Each structure stands twice: as structure tokens, then as C-alpha cells.
């Protein structure tokens, strides 16, 4: 009679992810890897500060001085100074940014090739 028909159950939509834009994937991967890089540097700083505040680094220095002598302990602990730890974590973060961005873009191209063969991901979305 011209009225609205009542639906039974939630509405479902079936979608296929047939193509990924490599440029968009590269931009998103870059942003995510920068965020992970910042988190890596902050985590290294916090870990070093906690180890310094709890006296773990000083305890390690005294233990190494007993084992290897004073000069060996000073040289070894010179590698664990705040500047070196942060420098290493920044270098690690930069390498991670480059690799994650490049590999994500490569995988987007590979996904596009594979989805042209098999059709891509099929998703079913429901409206609850």
C-alpha cells in the first residue's frame, strides 16, 4: 500500500577491496613509521632514565670494574651513555622509517598484482 517495508535483521553490504593506491599506502606507512620512530626514541630515553635512577648502570659499572678492571668498565659503559643510546635509537628509528615506507609501498604494488588475479579481499559489512 505504498508504506515503508520493514527490514528483517541488519543490512549487509558485500564489498571487494580490488586495488590499493600505492601513493596513499606510502603516505600512511610513512606517518605510522614516524610515530613508531618517535615512540622508539622516547622509550629508549625513559628506559635509560629508569636504569640510571634505580642505580642499575652504577651497579653494572662496579661489577664490570671488578671483572674487567677500571679501564675496561669505563670503556664499556661509555657505550651506554645517554648520548650514544639516543643516537643509536634515532638511527634505528630512521632506518625503520625508510624500510617500513618502502616495504609497504612494495606490498601495495604486489597486492594490486595479486588482486588482479584472484579478485582481492571480500568484506561483508553489517549495519547493526
C-alpha positions in Angstrom: 0.0 0.0 0.0 2.8 2.5 -0.5 4.1 2.2 3.0 7.6 1.5 4.0 8.7 -2.1 4.0 10.2 -3.3 7.2 13.6 -4.9 7.0 14.3 -8.0 8.9 17.7 -8.1 10.6 20.7 -5.8 9.9 21.5 -4.5 6.5 24.6 -6.1 5.0 26.8 -4.9 2.2 29.4 -7.0 0.4 32.5 -5.1 -0.8 35.7 -6.1 -2.5 39.0 -4.3 -2.0 40.3 -4.7 -5.5 43.1 -2.1 -5.5 45.3 -0.2 -3.1 46.6 3.2 -4.2 50.4 2.9 -3.6 50.8 6.6 -3.0 48.2 6.6 -0.2 49.8 3.5 1.3 53.2 5.1 1.2 51.9 8.3 2.9 50.1 6.3 5.7 53.1 4.0 6.2 55.4 7.0 6.5 53.2 8.6 9.1 52.9 5.4 11.1 56.6 4.7 10.9 57.4 8.2 12.1 55.1 7.7 15.1 56.7 4.4 15.8 60.1 6.0 15.5 59.2 8.8 18.0 57.9 6.1 20.4 61.2 4.2 20.0 63.3 7.2 20.9 61.1 8.2 23.8 61.1 4.5 25.1 64.9 4.4 24.9 65.1 7.7 26.8 62.7 6.6 29.5 64.4 3.2 29.9 67.8 4.8 30.2 66.5 7.3 32.8 64.8 4.5 34.8 68.0 2.4 34.7 70.0 5.5 35.8 67.6 6.4 38.6 67.5 2.9 40.0 71.3 2.7 40.1 71.4 -0.3 37.7 74.0 1.4 35.5 76.2 2.2 38.5 75.8 -1.4 39.8 76.8 -2.7 36.3 79.8 -0.4 36.3 81.1 -1.7 39.7 80.5 -5.3 38.6 82.4 -4.7 35.4 85.2 -2.9 37.2 85.7 -6.0 39.4 85.7 -8.3 36.5 87.5 -6.4 33.7 89.3 -3.7 35.6 88.5 0.0 35.8 89.5 0.9 32.3 87.5 -1.9 30.7 84.4 -1.0 32.6 84.7 2.7 31.7 85.2 1.9 28.0 82.2 -0.5 28.0 79.9 1.8 29.9 80.9 4.7 27.7 78.9 2.9 25.0 75.8 3.2 27.3 75.9 6.9 27.9 72.7 8.8 27.2 74.0 10.5 24.1 75.1 7.2 22.5 71.8 5.4 23.5 69.7 8.2 22.0 71.9 8.4 18.9 71.5 4.7 18.3 67.8 4.8 18.8 67.4 7.8 16.4 69.5 5.9 13.8 67.3 2.8 14.4 64.1 4.9 14.0 65.3 6.5 10.7 66.2 3.1 9.3 62.8 1.8 10.4 61.1 4.8 8.7 62.8 4.1 5.4 62.3 0.4 5.4 58.7 0.4 6.6 57.7 3.0 4.0 59.5 1.3 1.1 58.2 -2.2 2.0 54.6 -1.0 2.5 54.7 0.6 -0.9 56.1 -2.5 -2.5 53.5 -4.7 -0.8 50.8 -2.3 -2.2 52.1 -2.9 -5.7 52.2 -6.7 -5.0 48.7 -6.6 -3.6 47.4 -4.9 -6.8 49.1 -7.6 -8.9 47.6 -10.4 -6.8 44.2 -8.9 -6.6 44.0 -8.6 -10.4 44.5 -12.4 -10.5 42.3 -13.5 -7.6 39.9 -10.6 -7.1 41.1 -9.0 -3.9 39.6 -9.1 -0.3 35.9 -9.7 0.1 34.4 -7.9 3.0 30.9 -8.1 4.4 29.8 -5.0 6.4 26.7 -5.1 8.6 24.6 -2.2 10.0 23.7 -3.3 13.5 
